[in-house]
Amino acid sequence: MKIVFRADASLQIGTGHVMRCLTLADVLKQKGADVSFICREHSGHLISFIQEKGFDVYPLDKISRPVHFKKAENTLFHANWLGVTQEQDAKQCQSILEKINPDWLVVDHYAIDQTWHKELRPNYQKLMVIDDLGDRYHESDLLLDQNYGSTLEKYKNLVPKSCSILAGSHYALLRSEFAQWREISLKRREHYQEVQKLLITMGGVDPDNYTGKILQQLAQEPLATINEITVVVGAAAPHLETIQQLAKDMPIKTQVKTNVNNMAELMANADLAIGAAGATTWERSCLGLPTIQLVIANNQRQIAQALAKENIVLLMDNVQKLPGLVEMDEKVLNNLSEKCANICDGLGVNRVVEILEQKK
């Protein structure tokens, strides 16, 4: 089975779309599939990282000049994330797809909709779309929205009637390490008493340096119970040096880690996380890790608010409120851990791969 992924990472887009595609790609490769990627060379791209994972990548040139959309083309809220028009992107992808003729083309991009799908329909057998927004029409055969609370109703008028819809965190694309660490992590939380180990994960890019703001706030008002802070950030994050210096000056032992390959282990050994309301939400949930969540992008807000409403996470809208949120008792910790662990078991990627194999 031949699979091609079309996804991008950049300082604007972040790394989450590519990372969840890599999770799916890894399992497909293990099952014997021939997997490759098409990615544009935006600033902050992950092409080298994808190649290091053992996948072929077909790079699309970064467009240095601004793109001027025609009125009819500029209909998508995230249109500028593509760097070109959909027609231009499709034309560049066409020769690649003609050569491969994949059984499945998997698209994870907020700036792509039916316009792009139709242009390339002769060059792939079936199309899978990964989406969260539900704000545009997809000419897809399979659609995945892995967010908590997502429903078939959300997409019923945005895909053909023949399209199969996978909705909800039951299908969350998590690496196998999270399912492997789940039992250990949940067992550790049966005896919660206080927060000693704090994990801060604000995404691979964190362009507005929320990580730095959090560290500054914790430096001003250190908490007696916390004796260790671990910060995880991408190696290409624009504020990495600032974060590293802040960590050195912290009154609490603070380490900064980049390009980690043991995120599940770090989460399993943390008592509390402060994290962005992105894809890592499902990683933390799988491990029952209580989380103070911060919305750092508008497309995260709806899901974050839904989780907070059901007391699955604590939502922080202002970093200055952090000390009061961190000081939580054993009952609150246990309640958060139990509720978040119930929404994701870490096996979603296996379910998705099984469906892809059945429908090829």
Secondary structure, DSSP 8 states (H G I E B T S, - for coil): -EEEEEE--BTTTBSHHHHHHHHHHHHHHHTT-EEEEEEE--TT--HHHHHHTT-EEEEE----S-----TTTTTSTTGGGSSS-HHHHHHHHHHHHHHH--SEEEEE-TT--HHHHHHHGGG-SEEEEE-SS--S----SEEEE-STT--HHHHTTTS-TT-EEEESGGG----HHHHHHHHHHHHHGGG-----EEEEE--S--TT-HHHHHHHHHHHS--TT--EEEEEE-TT-TTHHHHHHHHHH-SS-EEEEES-S-HHHHHHT-SEEEEESSTHHHHHHHTT--EEEE--SGGGHHHHHHHHHTTSSEE-S-GGGHHHHH---HHHHHHHHHHHHTT--S-HHHHHHHHHHHH-
